[in-house]
């Protein structure tokens, strides 16, 4: 099936990361510069477009008027080690990557896409480590990002400490899922990790705050099959 919207892209020569990064975005068929749009920025961007089928899902949800006008933005990594450096809570490049998102990606998108240009209209979406990065970036820059969708995020003490110390967590809407069989997940570091228990603990921590928080346990493991199946509910929950 052909897409009804339009895929665009632009390169950013990042001064924070010292590399050129391509940012892609998908405009719905009804896109017009006379409207303002919500922005959903996806790490693991190529995976969300290809495996998550976000463009087709965007077409469907806009046509059925199940979500407000939204542009989906994808940013991808170079390889699994680059991904680890940029997304991991203790990654060598994580702080620089956050600066890239806040100080380089957002200004570019504000120029290219008519949007509300407020935190509440900007979401960060990610799976696994990309979900971790989404949460940590929003907690670090709550005025820039007001929504988080994290699918099976990696959770360690660095993440829970940041949640504990956050002063603005009640201003962020969070959608959080984990598979009920994610107890033996292979990682880039070569270890086998239990993702389920730390995510359940994070759920207990997050639901103790008074803010818009949605949590689901999926009947599945740490794979795109289950993240893709959950995307429609995630997007309608956050943009409906």
C-alpha positions in Angstrom: 0.0 0.0 0.0 1.4 3.4 -1.0 1.7 6.1 1.7 -0.7 9.0 1.6 1.5 11.5 3.3 5.0 12.8 2.5 8.4 11.8 3.9 11.0 14.6 4.1 14.4 14.7 5.6 17.2 17.2 6.5 20.8 16.7 7.6 22.1 18.4 10.8 25.8 18.9 11.2 25.8 18.5 15.0 28.4 20.5 17.0 27.6 18.4 20.0 28.2 15.0 18.4 30.7 16.1 15.7 28.8 14.2 13.0 26.1 14.7 10.4 22.8 13.2 11.4 19.8 12.8 9.1 16.4 13.7 10.6 13.4 12.3 8.7 9.7 13.3 9.2 6.4 12.1 7.9 3.7 14.7 7.2 0.1 13.5 7.0 -1.8 13.7 3.7 -3.8 16.7 5.0 -0.7 18.6 6.0 -1.0 22.4 5.6 1.2 25.2 6.8 -2.0 26.9 8.0 -2.4 24.4 10.9 -0.2 23.7 14.0 1.0 20.2 14.6 2.1 18.0 17.5 5.6 16.6 17.0 6.5 13.0 17.9 10.3 12.4 17.8 11.3 8.7 17.6 14.7 7.4 18.4 15.5 4.1 16.5 13.7 6.1 13.8 14.2 3.8 10.9 12.9 0.9 13.0 9.8 2.8 13.8 9.2 3.7 10.2 10.0 0.2 8.9 9.2 -2.3 11.6 6.7 -0.1 13.5 4.9 0.9 10.3 4.4 4.4 11.8 3.8 6.1 8.4 0.9 3.7 7.5 -0.4 4.0 11.1 -0.3 7.8 10.8 -2.3 7.6 7.6 -4.9 5.4 9.3 -5.2 7.3 12.5 -5.4 10.7 10.8 -8.0 9.5 8.3 -10.1 8.0 11.1 -9.6 11.1 13.2 -8.3 9.1 16.1 -5.4 11.4 16.7 -4.8 15.1 16.5 -2.7 16.5 13.7 0.8 15.0 14.3 4.1 14.8 12.4 6.2 11.8 13.2 10.0 12.4 13.2 12.6 9.7 13.1 16.3 9.8 14.1 18.5 6.7 13.7 21.8 5.5 15.0 25.0 4.4 13.2 25.4 1.0 14.7 24.6 -0.9 17.9 27.6 0.5 19.7 26.8 4.1 18.7 23.2 3.4 19.9 24.6 2.2 23.3 26.8 5.4 23.6 23.9 7.7 22.9 20.9 6.1 24.5 22.2 4.1 27.5 21.7 5.9 30.9 25.4 5.8 31.5 26.4 6.1 27.8 29.4 8.1 26.9 27.5 10.3 24.5 24.1 10.5 26.2 24.4 14.1 27.5 25.7 15.3 24.1 22.8 13.5 22.3 20.3 15.2 24.6 21.9 18.5 23.7 21.6 17.6 20.1 17.9 16.9 20.5 17.1 20.0 22.4 19.4 22.6 20.8 19.7 21.4 17.2 16.8 19.1 16.3 14.0 21.2 17.9 15.1 24.5 16.4 15.3 22.8 13.0 11.8 21.3 13.3 10.4 24.6 14.6 11.6 26.1 11.3 10.4 23.3 9.0 7.1 22.3 10.6 4.3 24.6 11.9 3.9 23.5 15.4 2.7 24.7 18.8 6.3 25.1 19.9 5.6 24.1 23.5 6.6 21.1 25.6 3.1 19.7 25.9 2.9 19.3 22.1 6.2 17.5 21.8 6.6 13.7 22.5 9.6 11.4 22.6 9.0 7.8 21.6 11.4 4.9 21.9 11.8 1.2 22.4 14.2 -0.5 24.8 17.3 1.9 25.3 15.5 4.4 23.0 12.6 4.4 25.5 15.1 5.0 28.3 16.5 7.9 26.4 13.0 9.3 25.9 12.2 9.3 29.6 15.6 10.7 30.7 15.5 13.5 28.1 12.0 14.6 29.1 12.9 14.5 32.8 16.0 16.6 32.1 14.2 19.0 29.7 10.6 19.1 30.8 9.9 22.5 29.3 10.9 21.1 25.9 9.2 17.7 26.0 5.9 17.1 27.6 5.1 13.6 26.5 7.0 10.2 26.7 6.1 6.9 25.1 8.5 4.2 26.3 8.2 0.6 25.1 10.2 -1.9 27.2 12.7 0.6 28.4 16.0 -0.4 30.0 15.9 0.6 33.7 18.8 0.9 36.1 19.6 2.9 39.2 20.6 6.0 37.1 17.1 6.0 35.7 15.3 5.6 39.0 17.5 8.2 40.7 16.6 10.7 38.0 12.9 10.1 38.5 13.4 10.6 42.2 15.2 13.9 41.8 13.0 15.3 39.0 11.2 18.5 40.0 8.8 18.7 37.0 7.7 15.1 36.5 4.1 16.1 37.2 4.2 18.2 34.0 5.0 15.2 31.7 2.5 12.6 30.3 4.0 9.1 30.2 2.9 6.0 28.4 4.9 2.9 29.6 4.8 -0.7 28.5 6.8 -3.9 29.3 6.3 -7.5 28.1 5.4 -10.0 30.9 8.0 -12.4 29.5 11.0 -9.9 29.3 13.0 -11.7 31.9 16.0 -12.8 29.8 16.9 -10.0 27.3 20.2 -10.1 25.5 22.0 -6.7 25.6 24.6 -5.0 23.4 27.0 -5.4 26.4 26.7 -9.1 26.0 24.7 -9.7 29.2 21.3 -11.2 29.7 19.1 -8.9 31.7 15.7 -9.1 33.5 13.8 -6.1 32.1 10.4 -7.0 33.7 11.3 -6.6 37.4 13.0 -3.1 37.1 10.1 -1.9 34.9 7.5 -3.1 37.5 9.5 -1.2 40.1 9.6 1.9 37.9 5.8 1.6 37.5 5.4 1.6 41.3 7.6 4.6 41.5 5.9 6.6 38.7 2.3 5.9 39.8 3.1 7.4 43.2 3.2 10.8 41.5 0.1 12.8 40.6 0.3 13.1 36.8 -1.0 11.5 33.6 0.6 8.1 33.6 -0.4 5.0 31.6 1.1 1.5 32.2 0.4 -1.8 30.4 2.0 -5.2 30.6 2.1 -6.8 27.1 1.8 -10.6 26.7 5.1 -11.0 25.0 8.9 -10.7 24.9 11.4 -8.0 24.0 10.7 -7.8 20.2 9.2 -5.5 17.6 6.2 -7.9 17.1 4.7 -6.7 20.4 5.8 -3.1 20.2 4.3 -2.7 16.7 1.0 -4.2 17.9 0.9 -1.8 20.8 1.6 1.4 18.8 -1.9 2.2 17.9 -3.0 2.2 21.5 0.1 4.2 22.5 -0.5 6.9 19.9 -4.2 7.3 20.5 -3.6 7.5 24.2 -1.1 10.3 23.8 -2.4 12.1 20.8 -6.1 11.2 20.7 
